[in-house]
Amino acid sequence: MTAMKWFYSFLKKHNASMALGLVMVTIISVLAIVKPIVSGSIVDDVITGGNFDLLPKLIALLIIITVLRGLLRYWSQVIFETCSQDVLYSMRDTVYRKLLQEDFNFYNKKRTGDLLSRQTGDMDAIRHFIAFVIYQVYENVFLFFFALIMIFTVSWKLALCMCAVLPFALLVTLSQTKEGRPRFQKIREQFSSLNTFVQENVSGNRVVKAFSKEDYEIGKFNKENDGYRDAELAAAEIWTKYVPQFEFLSNMLTVILMLVGSVMVIQGSMTLGNYVTINGYLWMLMNPLRQIGWRINDIQRFTTSVEKIYATYSEEPRVKYPAKPIPCEKLKGDVEFKNVSYSADDEDIIHNVSFKVKSGQTVGILGSTGSGKSTIMNLLCRFYDVTDGEVLVDGRNVKALDLYNLRQNIGMAMQDVFLFSDTVEGNIAYSRPDCPFEAVQKAAVMADADSFIREMPDGYDTIVGERGVGLSGGQKQRISLARALLKEPSILILDDTTSAVDMETESYIQQQLNNIDHACTIFIVAYRISSIKDSDLILVLNDGKIVEQGTHDELLKNNGYYATVFRHQYGEFEKYVDEINQNNRGGETYGTK
């Protein structure tokens, strides 16, 4: 499907309304053509012929025509504007739904500003085309050719003289169309780039202020702003170059009428009334010629915007819904990775990972930055699809499961906590917006968030700033954890969720996780040994591979990477305890639990 066919799929639903609007425009144009005929009749029959009884009828006819054209113009514009808004609503809704279906690969490569531009500036160019440009082009073309035909009926010699202008108008039109297209594409690209820059800097304003980089960012903004201005000016050069040419050609019609028409009236080959009639038609020829340049600009903006939107819309996600998904309303939580590998952009991220977890078990995942810990969790949630191997949940490949049901059964407190501009309660209850407040509070208590939430000005009704502005890192993590717990998931993923909380809070949260009142398989991705040492299974990753797996005690005996990390984090504490025990000499002995 081409971009234009895709656009028409939205417009065709309003074919009847658009046709009615164009019929009204046709009537408006015909009535406009009648007015010069009436004016000529007034000159020939009333003023020259002396038939003054005809004058009231002709004046009344002019008044009726004027009122009727005004009413029809009003209703036609209402129709076109309504259609444009309906098309825009449907198109924006369709594009937004498609954006929500895109996978992580799509958003990793797209800039937020580009996507915003597709939904704002590009959409508005389409609305302007439907609401204004369509009927303007139709009306101007209709008036031009119909007026030319009427001039032929009055004086074919004068009409032929005026037709001499048309080849030049055609050449100028083709030249402007060819030259303008790349410049309007450049405008859309620069607009997207400017949008992206502003969005990033508004979102990251705290970083800008923290590093005192206001002047630096202003300089970068000026560069983007200059780029957009230059693109607009480059496009403006088109109409500044061609619009005067169309203006000249339209004025040539007046010159032809005055020279040729006057000679014909003097010679008696044309009446003065016919001269007035043709003069009335003259604006119907001149106005379309004057507007050709502007309408070409509008059309090229429209086509460029449609192509940009469709290019974004037509990108297919790599993670696809299965053709015949297996429903999984409630999962047990058994998880197995069988020889799983994952590559992206020719880089091996996960290689030959295998492990098996039973429902209700807790799995700790440890490894250096970039070792693939979060990627394993993303593969489990099917944010990405494996390159090789299988990810099984309850013995079934996640690619065969209903994707919506799968993710409904997984609660995830992500590494990068995102909170919406909503109340604290709204953020926690995001997955279950209709749940009772008691359930929200229970989840907050389990995440050790209830106490600090109650201390807020409006408690659970406190509005959280964009992305959680105003909350500490630990507070955001605990709200994120409460949000995941409220789902009552079969699988709970905590991706470095307690890194910003103190040891006492972390210990409390771990106790609460052990007391979850339903079967729940828990994955804990962490850098701190304290977060995972009590897990039923600990996976140690390095360079995308599992280099060690087992329980805490088993891994300490192996004296590998896990034991090294443990000594780095607990070594000084162990030495301190040994010194106390030696000093006590048989007294109370301190443990290292």
NUTILO-166403 format. One line per field, with one value per residue (C-alpha): residue in three letters; x, y, z. Coordinates in steps of 0.05 Angstrom, whole numbers, plus 32768, in hexadecimal, padded with zeros to 4 digits. Example, Ala and Ser with C-alpha at 12.3 -4.5 7.8 and 13.67 -1.06 7.14 Angstrom:
2
papa = (ALA, SER) .
u = (80F6, 8111) .
v = (7FA6, 7FEB) .
w = (809C, 808F) .
***
This chain:
593
papa = (MET, THR, ALA, MET, LYS, TRP, PHE, TYR, SER, PHE, LEU, LYS, LYS, HIS, ASN, ALA, SER, MET, ALA, LEU, GLY, LEU, VAL, MET, VAL, THR, ILE, ILE, SER, VAL, LEU, ALA, ILE, VAL, LYS, PRO, ILE, VAL, SER, GLY, SER, ILE, VAL, ASP, ASP, VAL, ILE, THR, GLY, GLY, ASN, PHE, ASP, LEU, LEU, PRO, LYS, LEU, ILE, ALA, LEU, LEU, ILE, ILE, ILE, THR, VAL, LEU, ARG, GLY, LEU, LEU, ARG, TYR, TRP, SER, GLN, VAL, ILE, PHE, GLU, THR, CYS, SER, GLN, ASP, VAL, LEU, TYR, SER, MET, ARG, ASP, THR, VAL, TYR, ARG, LYS, LEU, LEU, GLN, GLU, ASP, PHE, ASN, PHE, TYR, ASN, LYS, LYS, ARG, THR, GLY, ASP, LEU, LEU, SER, ARG, GLN, THR, GLY, ASP, MET, ASP, ALA, ILE, ARG, HIS, PHE, ILE, ALA, PHE, VAL, ILE, TYR, GLN, VAL, TYR, GLU, ASN, VAL, PHE, LEU, PHE, PHE, PHE, ALA, LEU, ILE, MET, ILE, PHE, THR, VAL, SER, TRP, LYS, LEU, ALA, LEU, CYS, MET, CYS, ALA, VAL, LEU, PRO, PHE, ALA, LEU, LEU, VAL, THR, LEU, SER, GLN, THR, LYS, GLU, GLY, ARG, PRO, ARG, PHE, GLN, LYS, ILE, ARG, GLU, GLN, PHE, SER, SER, LEU, ASN, THR, PHE, VAL, GLN, GLU, ASN, VAL, SER, GLY, ASN, ARG, VAL, VAL, LYS, ALA, PHE, SER, LYS, GLU, ASP, TYR, GLU, ILE, GLY, LYS, PHE, ASN, LYS, GLU, ASN, ASP, GLY, TYR, ARG, ASP, ALA, GLU, LEU, ALA, ALA, ALA, GLU, ILE, TRP, THR, LYS, TYR, VAL, PRO, GLN, PHE, GLU, PHE, LEU, SER, ASN, MET, LEU, THR, VAL, ILE, LEU, MET, LEU, VAL, GLY, SER, VAL, MET, VAL, ILE, GLN, GLY, SER, MET, THR, LEU, GLY, ASN, TYR, VAL, THR, ILE, ASN, GLY, TYR, LEU, TRP, MET, LEU, MET, ASN, PRO, LEU, ARG, GLN, ILE, GLY, TRP, ARG, ILE, ASN, ASP, ILE, GLN, ARG, PHE, THR, THR, SER, VAL, GLU, LYS, ILE, TYR, ALA, THR, TYR, SER, GLU, GLU, PRO, ARG, VAL, LYS, TYR, PRO, ALA, LYS, PRO, ILE, PRO, CYS, GLU, LYS, LEU, LYS, GLY, ASP, VAL, GLU, PHE, LYS, ASN, VAL, SER, TYR, SER, ALA, ASP, ASP, GLU, ASP, ILE, ILE, HIS, ASN, VAL, SER, PHE, LYS, VAL, LYS, SER, GLY, GLN, THR, VAL, GLY, ILE, LEU, GLY, SER, THR, GLY, SER, GLY, LYS, SER, THR, ILE, MET, ASN, LEU, LEU, CYS, ARG, PHE, TYR, ASP, VAL, THR, ASP, GLY, GLU, VAL, LEU, VAL, ASP, GLY, ARG, ASN, VAL, LYS, ALA, LEU, ASP, LEU, TYR, ASN, LEU, ARG, GLN, ASN, ILE, GLY, MET, ALA, MET, GLN, ASP, VAL, PHE, LEU, PHE, SER, ASP, THR, VAL, GLU, GLY, ASN, ILE, ALA, TYR, SER, ARG, PRO, ASP, CYS, PRO, PHE, GLU, ALA, VAL, GLN, LYS, ALA, ALA, VAL, MET, ALA, ASP, ALA, ASP, SER, PHE, ILE, ARG, GLU, MET, PRO, ASP, GLY, TYR, ASP, THR, ILE, VAL, GLY, GLU, ARG, GLY, VAL, GLY, LEU, SER, GLY, GLY, GLN, LYS, GLN, ARG, ILE, SER, LEU, ALA, ARG, ALA, LEU, LEU, LYS, GLU, PRO, SER, ILE, LEU, ILE, LEU, ASP, ASP, THR, THR, SER, ALA, VAL, ASP, MET, GLU, THR, GLU, SER, TYR, ILE, GLN, GLN, GLN, LEU, ASN, ASN, ILE, ASP, HIS, ALA, CYS, THR, ILE, PHE, ILE, VAL, ALA, TYR, ARG, ILE, SER, SER, ILE, LYS, ASP, SER, ASP, LEU, ILE, LEU, VAL, LEU, ASN, ASP, GLY, LYS, ILE, VAL, GLU, GLN, GLY, THR, HIS, ASP, GLU, LEU, LEU, LYS, ASN, ASN, GLY, TYR, TYR, ALA, THR, VAL, PHE, ARG, HIS, GLN, TYR, GLY, GLU, PHE, GLU, LYS, TYR, VAL, ASP, GLU, ILE, ASN, GLN, ASN, ASN, ARG, GLY, GLY, GLU, THR, TYR, GLY, THR, LYS) .
u = (8000, 8019, 8016, 7FDF, 7FB4, 7FBD, 7FA6, 7F6A, 7F55, 7F43, 7F25, 7EF8, 7ECC, 7EB7, 7EAE, 7E64, 7E70, 7EAA, 7E81, 7E48, 7E7A, 7E96, 7E4F, 7E44, 7E86, 7E6F, 7E2E, 7E55, 7E82, 7E47, 7E25, 7E65, 7E65, 7E1D, 7E2E, 7E57, 7E1E, 7DEE, 7E1F, 7E25, 7DDA, 7DD4, 7E04, 7DE6, 7D9C, 7D93, 7DC7, 7DCF, 7D8B, 7D62, 7D3A, 7D37, 7CFE, 7D31, 7D5F, 7D3A, 7D37, 7D82, 7D94, 7D68, 7D8A, 7DCF, 7DB8, 7D9C, 7DDC, 7E07, 7DDE, 7DDB, 7E26, 7E33, 7E08, 7E25, 7E6C, 7E5E, 7E41, 7E76, 7EAE, 7E8B, 7E89, 7ED2, 7EEA, 7EC1, 7EDC, 7F23, 7F1C, 7EFC, 7F34, 7F68, 7F48, 7F47, 7F8D, 7FAC, 7F89, 7FA1, 7FE9, 7FE9, 7FCF, 8005, 803A, 8022, 802B, 8073, 80AA, 80E8, 8111, 80E4, 80EB, 8135, 813E, 8109, 810F, 80D5, 80D3, 80CA, 808F, 8070, 8078, 8052, 8017, 8017, 8035, 802D, 7FE5, 7FD4, 7FEE, 7FBD, 7F84, 7F92, 7F92, 7F4E, 7F2D, 7F46, 7F74, 7F46, 7F0A, 7F37, 7F5B, 7F19, 7EF7, 7F30, 7F37, 7EEC, 7EE7, 7F24, 7F0D, 7EC3, 7ED2, 7EFF, 7EC6, 7E96, 7EC8, 7ECA, 7E7F, 7E82, 7EC0, 7EEA, 7F1F, 7F2B, 7F2A, 7F61, 7F8C, 7F84, 7F96, 7FDB, 7FEB, 7FDB, 801A, 8046, 801C, 8024, 8070, 8075, 8048, 8072, 80B2, 8099, 8080, 80C2, 80EC, 80BF, 80B9, 80FF, 80FB, 80BA, 80D8, 8112, 80E1, 80C0, 8105, 811C, 80DA, 80E2, 812A, 8116, 80DD, 810C, 813F, 810B, 80EB, 812D, 8143, 8101, 8103, 814C, 814A, 8165, 81A4, 81AD, 81A8, 81D4, 820D, 81FF, 81F8, 81C0, 81EB, 8204, 81BD, 81A6, 81DD, 81C7, 817E, 8190, 81B2, 8173, 8147, 8173, 816E, 8122, 8120, 814F, 8124, 80E5, 8108, 8121, 80DA, 80C3, 80F3, 80C8, 8089, 80B0, 80CD, 808F, 8054, 806A, 806C, 8025, 8011, 8030, 800C, 7FC9, 7FD3, 7FE2, 7F9A, 7F84, 7FB3, 7F98, 7F50, 7F5F, 7F85, 7F60, 7F1C, 7F1D, 7F2F, 7EF6, 7EC3, 7EDB, 7ED6, 7E90, 7EA1, 7E90, 7E5D, 7E6E, 7E43, 7E6C, 7EAB, 7E8F, 7E7C, 7EC2, 7EDF, 7EB4, 7ED1, 7F17, 7F20, 7F0C, 7F49, 7F78, 7F6A, 7F7B, 7FBB, 7FCE, 7FC0, 7FE3, 8024, 8004, 7FDB, 8018, 803B, 8000, 7FFC, 8046, 8043, 8009, 802A, 806B, 8045, 801D, 805D, 807F, 8045, 803C, 8087, 8081, 803F, 8055, 8091, 8080, 8095, 80C6, 809F, 805E, 801E, 8016, 7FE3, 7FBF, 7FD4, 7FCE, 7FA3, 7FC3, 7F94, 7FBC, 8002, 8022, 8066, 8094, 80CC, 8101, 8136, 814F, 8190, 8179, 81A2, 8192, 81B5, 81A7, 81CA, 81FC, 8210, 8208, 81E6, 81CF, 81F0, 81D7, 81B4, 8190, 816E, 812D, 8103, 80C5, 8088, 8092, 80DE, 8109, 8141, 8179, 81A1, 81E5, 8217, 823F, 8221, 8211, 8213, 81CC, 81A4, 816C, 816B, 8159, 811D, 810A, 810B, 80DE, 80AC, 80B5, 80C9, 80FB, 80FA, 8133, 8163, 816C, 814F, 810D, 80F0, 80BA, 8086, 805D, 807E, 8066, 808E, 8080, 807B, 803C, 801B, 7FEA, 8019, 7FE7, 7FD8, 8022, 8033, 7FF5, 8012, 8055, 8061, 809F, 80C2, 80F0, 8137, 8123, 80E7, 80B2, 8079, 8040, 8027, 7FF0, 7FE1, 800B, 7FCE, 7FC4, 800C, 8009, 7FC5, 7FDB, 7FD0, 7F8F, 7F6F, 7F2C, 7F4A, 7F35, 7F62, 7F71, 7F95, 7FBF, 7FD2, 7FE3, 8013, 8031, 803B, 805E, 808C, 8099, 807B, 803D, 8062, 8082, 8043, 8019, 804A, 803E, 8011, 7FD5, 7FEB, 7FD7, 7FB5, 7FF6, 8004, 8047, 806F, 8081, 80AE, 80A9, 80C7, 80C9, 80D4, 8116, 8133, 8120, 80D9, 80CF, 80EA, 80BA, 807E, 8094, 8099, 8053, 8038, 8056, 803D, 7FF6, 7FEF, 7FF4, 801F, 8034, 807A, 8099, 80D7, 80FF, 8134, 8164, 8127, 8146, 8188, 8173, 8158, 817D, 818D, 8156, 8121, 813D, 8139, 80F1, 80DD, 80FE, 80D5, 8096, 80A7, 80AE, 8068, 8044, 8003, 8001, 8031, 8062, 80A4, 80D3, 810E, 813C, 8170, 81A3, 81EA, 81E7, 81F1, 81C1, 8188, 8190, 81B6, 8176, 815E, 814F, 817B, 81B0, 81C7, 820A, 8211, 824F, 8253, 820D, 821B, 8209, 824D, 8232, 81EF, 81DA, 81C8, 81ED, 8215, 8224, 823F, 826B, 828A, 8299, 82C4, 82B4, 8299, 8260, 828F, 82BC, 8282, 826B, 82B0, 82B2, 826F, 8275, 82C0, 82CA, 828D, 82A5, 82EA, 82C8, 829E, 82DB, 82FF, 82C5, 82C0, 830A, 8305, 82CA, 82F4, 82BD, 8287, 824C, 825B, 8241, 8225, 8225, 81DF) .
v = (8000, 8045, 8081, 80A1, 8061, 805C, 80A4, 8098, 805C, 8090, 80C3, 8093, 808A, 80D3, 80CE, 80DF, 811D, 8134, 812A, 8153, 818A, 818A, 818E, 81CC, 81E9, 81DA, 8200, 8239, 823B, 8239, 8272, 8299, 828E, 82A8, 82EB, 8305, 82F1, 831A, 8355, 8352, 8351, 838F, 83B4, 839C, 8396, 83CB, 8401, 83FC, 83DE, 8409, 83CE, 83E9, 83BA, 8382, 83A3, 8390, 8347, 8346, 8368, 8337, 82FD, 8318, 831D, 82D6, 82BC, 82DF, 82C5, 827E, 827D, 8294, 825E, 8227, 823F, 823B, 81F4, 81DA, 81F2, 81D2, 8190, 8193, 81A7, 816F, 813C, 8154, 814D, 8108, 80F0, 810D, 80EC, 80A7, 80AE, 80C6, 808E, 805A, 8073, 8076, 802F, 8018, 803C, 8016, 7FD4, 7FE4, 7FBF, 7FD7, 7FD4, 8009, 8039, 802D, 804A, 8081, 80C6, 80DD, 8120, 80FD, 80D6, 8114, 8139, 8101, 810A, 8157, 817F, 814A, 813B, 8185, 8189, 8152, 8174, 81B5, 8190, 816F, 81AC, 81E1, 81CC, 8198, 81C6, 8201, 81DB, 81BE, 8202, 8226, 81F1, 81F0, 823C, 8242, 8211, 8222, 826D, 825E, 8238, 8272, 82A3, 8277, 827C, 82C8, 82D3, 8299, 82C9, 82EA, 82A5, 828C, 82C8, 82BA, 8270, 8286, 828F, 8247, 8224, 8253, 8246, 81FB, 8200, 822A, 81F9, 81BC, 81E0, 81F4, 81AD, 818E, 81C0, 81C3, 817A, 816E, 81B0, 819D, 815A, 8180, 81AA, 816C, 814F, 818F, 8197, 8151, 815F, 819F, 817B, 8145, 8176, 819E, 815F, 8143, 8184, 8190, 8149, 814E, 8195, 817F, 8162, 81A3, 81CC, 819C, 81A5, 81EF, 81E2, 8214, 823D, 81FE, 81E4, 8228, 8226, 81E1, 81F7, 8234, 8205, 81DA, 8217, 8234, 81F3, 81F4, 823E, 8233, 81F9, 8224, 825D, 822E, 8218, 8261, 826F, 8243, 826D, 82AF, 8297, 827B, 82A1, 82E2, 82BC, 82A4, 82EB, 8305, 82D2, 82E2, 832C, 831D, 8307, 834C, 836B, 833D, 834F, 839A, 839A, 8366, 836F, 83BB, 83B6, 8384, 83B2, 83EE, 83C5, 83AE, 8364, 835F, 8385, 83AD, 837C, 8341, 8368, 8370, 8326, 8310, 8340, 831E, 82DB, 82F7, 82EF, 82A6, 829D, 82CA, 82B0, 8267, 827D, 82A7, 826D, 8235, 8242, 8241, 8203, 81DE, 81EE, 81D3, 8194, 8185, 8190, 8160, 8129, 812F, 8128, 80EC, 80C9, 80D8, 80BE, 8080, 8070, 806F, 8049, 8014, 7FFC, 7FB6, 7FA0, 7F67, 7F4A, 7F34, 7F1A, 7ED0, 7EBE, 7E8E, 7EA1, 7E71, 7E92, 7E95, 7EB9, 7EA4, 7E87, 7E5A, 7E7B, 7E43, 7E61, 7E40, 7E5C, 7E28, 7E3A, 7E82, 7EB3, 7EFA, 7F28, 7F70, 7F9A, 7F62, 7F60, 7F22, 7F37, 7EF4, 7EB3, 7E6C, 7E7B, 7E41, 7E3B, 7E21, 7E3F, 7E22, 7E49, 7E6E, 7E6E, 7EAC, 7EB6, 7EE8, 7F02, 7F21, 7F3C, 7F78, 7FB1, 7F9A, 7F51, 7F46, 7F43, 7F72, 7F53, 7F0F, 7F2F, 7F53, 7F11, 7EF2, 7F2A, 7F24, 7F6C, 7F4D, 7F0A, 7ED9, 7ECE, 7E84, 7E55, 7E59, 7E7D, 7E52, 7E66, 7E2D, 7E01, 7E2B, 7E57, 7EA1, 7EAD, 7E81, 7EA1, 7EDA, 7F16, 7F3F, 7F06, 7EF6, 7F3D, 7F41, 7F08, 7F2B, 7F63, 7F8C, 7FC2, 7FDD, 7FF7, 803A, 804D, 8073, 8095, 80B8, 80FE, 80E3, 80D7, 80A6, 8079, 807E, 806A, 802E, 8018, 801F, 7FD5, 7FD1, 8017, 7FFD, 7FD8, 7FEE, 801E, 7FE8, 7FBF, 7FFC, 8009, 7FBF, 7FC0, 8001, 7FE2, 7FA6, 7FD5, 7FFF, 803B, 8047, 806F, 80A3, 80A8, 80BA, 80F1, 8112, 8150, 812B, 80E4, 80B3, 80EC, 8112, 8122, 8106, 8132, 811C, 80DE, 80E0, 8125, 8137, 80F0, 80D2, 8097, 8067, 8082, 8079, 8032, 8020, 803D, 8015, 7FD6, 7FE2, 7FEA, 7FA7, 7F84, 7F9D, 7F74, 7F35, 7F17, 7ED0, 7EE9, 7F25, 7F47, 7F77, 7F97, 7FB9, 7FD1, 7FDC, 7FFC, 8040, 8029, 801D, 7FD7, 7FD8, 7FE9, 7FB4, 7F80, 7F93, 7F8E, 7F49, 7F31, 7F4B, 7F27, 7EE6, 7EF0, 7EF9, 7ED4, 7EB4, 7E8A, 7EBB, 7EAE, 7EE8, 7EFF, 7F31, 7F54, 7F76, 7F8B, 7F82, 7F3C, 7F4D, 7F52, 7F0C, 7EE0, 7EBF, 7EAC, 7E64, 7E6C, 7E9F, 7EAB, 7ECE, 7EEE, 7F06, 7F1D, 7F01, 7EBC, 7E98, 7E8B, 7E73, 7E5C, 7E3E, 7E53, 7E86, 7E51, 7E29, 7E66, 7E7A, 7E34, 7E3B, 7E78, 7E98, 7EDC, 7EDA, 7ECB, 7F05, 7F35, 7F1C, 7F29, 7F6E, 7F80, 7F59, 7F51, 7F8B, 7F78, 7F2F, 7F49, 7F77, 7F3D, 7F10, 7F46, 7F4E, 7F03, 7EFE, 7F38, 7F18, 7ED8, 7EA8, 7EDC, 7EEB, 7EDB, 7F07, 7EE7, 7EFE, 7EF0) .
w = (8000, 7FEE, 801E, 7FF5, 7FF4, 803F, 8047, 8019, 8044, 807A, 804B, 8024, 8062, 8056, 800B, 800F, 803B, 8010, 7FD1, 7FEF, 8000, 7FBA, 7F9D, 7FC7, 7FAE, 7F67, 7F72, 7F91, 7F53, 7F23, 7F48, 7F43, 7EF8, 7EF4, 7F13, 7ED7, 7EA9, 7ED3, 7ED4, 7E88, 7E81, 7EAC, 7E7E, 7E3B, 7E4C, 7E82, 7E79, 7E2D, 7E1A, 7E4B, 7E67, 7EAE, 7EC2, 7EC0, 7EF3, 7F34, 7F1F, 7F0E, 7F50, 7F77, 7F52, 7F66, 7FAF, 7FAF, 7F8F, 7FC3, 7FFE, 7FE2, 7FD5, 801D, 803B, 800F, 801E, 8069, 8067, 8037, 8065, 80A1, 807A, 8065, 80AB, 80CB, 809B, 80A7, 80F2, 80EC, 80BE, 80EC, 8128, 8107, 80EA, 812B, 8152, 811F, 8121, 816D, 8173, 8143, 816D, 81AA, 8184, 8171, 8196, 81BA, 817A, 815B, 8195, 819B, 8156, 8156, 8175, 819F, 817B, 8138, 8151, 8170, 812D, 810A, 813A, 813A, 8101, 80CB, 80E0, 80DE, 8096, 8084, 80A7, 8082, 803F, 804B, 806B, 803B, 8001, 7FE2, 7FD6, 7FC5, 7F8E, 7F74, 7F74, 7F52, 7F1C, 7F10, 7F0D, 7EDF, 7EAA, 7EAF, 7EA9, 7E6D, 7E4C, 7E5A, 7E3C, 7DFE, 7DF9, 7DFD, 7DD0, 7DB8, 7D9C, 7DDF, 7E01, 7DD2, 7DE3, 7E2D, 7E22, 7E0C, 7E56, 7E69, 7E4F, 7E77, 7EB6, 7EAB, 7EA5, 7EE4, 7F0A, 7EF7, 7F08, 7F4D, 7F5C, 7F4A, 7F72, 7FAF, 7FC3, 7FE1, 8007, 802A, 803D, 805C, 8084, 80A3, 80B4, 80D5, 80FA, 8116, 812B, 814E, 8172, 8189, 81A4, 81CB, 81E7, 81FF, 821F, 8243, 825E, 8271, 828C, 82D0, 82B0, 8289, 82C9, 82F0, 82BF, 82B2, 8268, 8259, 8229, 8207, 81FC, 81E4, 81B0, 819A, 8198, 816E, 813D, 8138, 8134, 80FD, 80D7, 80DA, 80C7, 808D, 8074, 8078, 8054, 801F, 8013, 8015, 7FDC, 7FB2, 7FB7, 7FB7, 7F75, 7F54, 7F72, 7F50, 7F0E, 7F18, 7F2C, 7EEC, 7EC1, 7EE2, 7ED7, 7E8E, 7E87, 7E9B, 7E69, 7E32, 7E44, 7E44, 7E03, 7DD9, 7DF9, 7DF2, 7DA9, 7D9D, 7DC0, 7D98, 7D58, 7D6B, 7D6A, 7DB4, 7DDE, 7E1C, 7E44, 7E2B, 7E3E, 7E85, 7E87, 7E73, 7EA6, 7EDA, 7EC5, 7EC7, 7F12, 7F0B, 7EDE, 7F05, 7F4B, 7F3C, 7F1A, 7F57, 7F86, 7F60, 7F85, 7FCA, 7FBD, 7FA2, 7FE4, 800B, 7FE1, 7FE9, 8034, 8036, 800C, 8034, 8076, 805E, 8048, 808A, 80B3, 8088, 808B, 80D7, 80D7, 80A5, 80CE, 80E5, 812B, 812F, 816A, 814A, 8167, 8159, 8123, 8151, 8198, 81D2, 8208, 824C, 827B, 82B9, 82B6, 82EA, 82E3, 82CC, 82A2, 8277, 8249, 8217, 81F3, 81EB, 81C1, 81AE, 817D, 8169, 8134, 8128, 8171, 819C, 81DD, 81F9, 81E6, 81F5, 8237, 8258, 829C, 82BA, 82F1, 8313, 8328, 836A, 8368, 836D, 833B, 8346, 830A, 8314, 82E3, 82CD, 82A5, 825F, 826F, 8257, 8298, 8282, 823C, 8259, 827B, 823B, 8216, 824B, 8243, 81F8, 81EF, 81BF, 819C, 81A5, 816B, 817C, 81B1, 81D6, 8211, 8231, 8264, 8281, 824D, 8211, 81E4, 81F3, 81A7, 81A6, 81E3, 81DF, 81E7, 820F, 823F, 8248, 825D, 8288, 82B1, 82BA, 82EC, 82DD, 8306, 82D1, 82D8, 82BB, 82E5, 82BF, 82E5, 82C2, 82D2, 82FE, 8347, 836F, 8373, 8328, 831B, 834A, 832E, 82E6, 82D7, 82FE, 82FC, 8318, 8354, 839A, 83C1, 83F4, 83BE, 83AA, 83F3, 83FE, 83C3, 83DC, 8421, 8403, 83DC, 841B, 83F8, 8423, 8459, 842C, 8401, 843E, 844F, 840C, 840A, 83ED, 83FD, 83C7, 83A1, 8399, 8351, 833B, 830C, 82C6, 82CA, 8315, 831F, 8368, 8381, 8395, 8370, 83A8, 83AB, 8361, 8365, 839D, 8378, 833A, 8364, 8382, 833C, 8328, 8367, 835E, 831E, 8349, 8311, 8306, 82F5, 8318, 82FB, 8325, 82F9, 8329, 834F, 8394, 837F, 8399, 83DD, 841E, 8437, 846C, 8438, 8409, 8441, 8450, 8406, 8401, 843D, 841C, 83DB, 8402, 841D, 83DA, 83E2, 839D, 8374, 8354, 8331, 8342, 8319, 833C, 8312, 833F, 834B, 8397, 83B3, 83EC, 83B9, 839D, 83D0, 83EA, 83A4, 8392, 8354, 8344, 82FC, 82F2, 82AD, 8289, 8241, 8231, 824D, 828E, 82AE, 82F1, 830D, 834F, 8396, 83BF, 83E6, 83A7, 8383, 83BE, 83BD, 8373, 8383, 8340, 832A, 835D, 8397, 8380, 837F, 83C3, 83E2, 83C4, 83E2, 8424, 842E, 845D, 8485, 848C, 84A4, 84D6, 84F2, 84F8, 8521, 8550, 855A, 856A, 859C, 85BF, 85CB, 85D9, 85E5, 85B8, 856F, 8537, 84F9, 84B1, 849C) .
***
